[in-house]
Amino acid sequence: MPVRDDEDLGELPPLDGQSGEDSPPEGELDELPGPPSGDDGLDDTTGEDDPADASELDLDERGGNWLGEAQDAGDLDLGDDDMVEIRDDGPSFADAEEPAAAGGDFGLEDVSEVAGLDSGEEGPLAADEELRDEDLPALDADDEGEGTDAGFVDDPLAGDQPLGLPWAEKPLPRVGAPVGLVSATAVACVVRGALIAGRTEAGDFTLLRVDLEGESQSLPARGLRGAEVSALAVEDQVVAAVLGDGRLVVSRDGGVRFEPPAEGIVATDAVLARGALWVRTAARGLAVSVAAGPFQRRSVSGAVVALSNDGESAVMALVVDEAAMPVALLRGGPDGSIERQPVSAPEPCGPEVVATRGPFVAYAGRRGVVRRDANGAWRSHRWQGSVTALAFVDDKGGLIAATYSDADDTTGLVYLDELGHASVVARLGPARSDGDLDGRAASMACDDARGVIWVAGGFGVAAFAIR
């Protein structure tokens, strides 16, 4: 309510809060109401001037305080001056190896980077955790690859379903030492190892004899003149080689010297069986040389697309018609004779690849393989990719098919068991980026005596234990 000008307001209190009156005597202060007596009273005094009651403290005089820190006293040594540096923003440890945590809430969302953590790539760290082989890095793993190492992709995690097939529960382990070849074009088994034709780091074509113990010997191979070898056949000291230009040359001293056995034959493949040398010609015909004699051409109704040693004493040839449908199997004996067996296969032949072992026969279909079992029944087994090499690995019909995937430039080794179950047991890829090389397998050879299968291709050469 507004105050009128003529109204007497009286005397105002002083601005400094003092009335000017004398302070009340001490006796009057005692009459003021105090805190209630008893346990419910609140004491707002600090008691900092009161002496400590030693009876209420449980002190262990032997070891300082419970934090192990310096007491708040001036006569205590705080350590070297360079250990603690007092700044305006608080203490900091100058020689500490790791920065102290900043902030008050320690929220994980405020942490921008966490360094020094172990990702576990080197295997388990706990003392009670079992160390597994798969926890260890591959011995031949590297970032760039070496010219003497075959490109090798053995991690099932590299592709969940390579070629549209599952990984085998136990992939094939790689064995043997690296071979000094950038690429390999042909491989054949010999005593205690393999004979391999390939290209060195310098770009020269060579013929190597290698074994699983790491020994590697370059053969003189006089007569090859550094030519590329597309096919090899070995029996005892006899080595037959088909060169990239179709020439056939034969060595009878284990690969020291090669000579052409005949003129006018342009070959694409060769197989040795009990002293007989069988050749598939570029015209898809068949010729044979018995006991190092002259070559004789065999009349074949149809086109021979592939040759294979049957693992016993003969050679097998697959014959197709104009539509690439298999129509017959030719079994050639050591005397040069031919036995023709008609077949009724379920689908045309794709890549010109065949494998035989006893009663079992397999050829590359348009997708996957077609295999004949011991009862003579043919069955198609399909998966993605292109089959480039085949080899039977046991007497039950177990088959390994080297299948090339153009999508990722790798070869998957597919194992087809006797029941028809297919799975990927290994993968290989090119060892380096080279326009002339790819991850395609060119040749395979199974060494039954040592339980090893050799694979040659744009990745070099690799050996796997099959049992």
HELIX and SHEET records of a PDB file:
HELIX    1   1 GLU A   26  ASP A   30  1                                   5    
HELIX    2   2 ALA A   54  GLU A   56  5                                   3    
HELIX    3   3 LEU A  108  ASP A  110  5                                   3    
HELIX    4   4 ASP A  133  ASP A  135  5                                   3    
HELIX    5   5 PRO A  156  ALA A  158  5                                   3    
HELIX    6   6 PRO A  162  GLY A  164  5                                   3    
SHEET    1   A 2 VAL A  84  ARG A  87  0                                        
SHEET    2   A 2 GLY A  90  PHE A  93 -1                                        
SHEET    1   B 5 PHE A 152  VAL A 153  0                                        
SHEET    2   B 5 ALA A 422  LEU A 428 -1                                        
SHEET    3   B 5 THR A 410  LEU A 416 -1                                        
SHEET    4   B 5 LEU A 399  SER A 405 -1                                        
SHEET    5   B 5 SER A 386  PHE A 392 -1                                        
SHEET    1   C 4 ARG A 174  VAL A 175  0                                        
SHEET    2   C 4 GLY A 460  ALA A 465 -1                                        
SHEET    3   C 4 VAL A 452  GLY A 457 -1                                        
SHEET    4   C 4 ALA A 441  ASP A 447 -1                                        
SHEET    1   D 4 SER A 183  VAL A 190  0                                        
SHEET    2   D 4 GLY A 193  ARG A 199 -1                                        
SHEET    3   D 4 PHE A 205  VAL A 210 -1                                        
SHEET    4   D 4 SER A 216  SER A 218 -1                                        
SHEET    1   E 3 VAL A 229  GLU A 235  0                                        
SHEET    2   E 3 VAL A 238  LEU A 243 -1                                        
SHEET    3   E 3 LEU A 248  SER A 251 -1                                        
SHEET    1   F 4 ALA A 267  ALA A 273  0                                        
SHEET    2   F 4 ALA A 276  THR A 281 -1                                        
SHEET    3   F 4 LEU A 286  VAL A 290 -1                                        
SHEET    4   F 4 GLN A 296  ARG A 298 -1                                        
SHEET    1   G 4 ALA A 303  ASN A 309  0                                        
SHEET    2   G 4 VAL A 315  VAL A 320 -1                                        
SHEET    3   G 4 PRO A 326  GLY A 332 -1                                        
SHEET    4   G 4 ILE A 338  PRO A 342 -1                                        
SHEET    1   H 4 VAL A 354  ARG A 357  0                                        
SHEET    2   H 4 PHE A 360  ALA A 364 -1                                        
SHEET    3   H 4 VAL A 369  ARG A 372 -1                                        
SHEET    4   H 4 TRP A 378  HIS A 381 -1                                        
END                                                                             
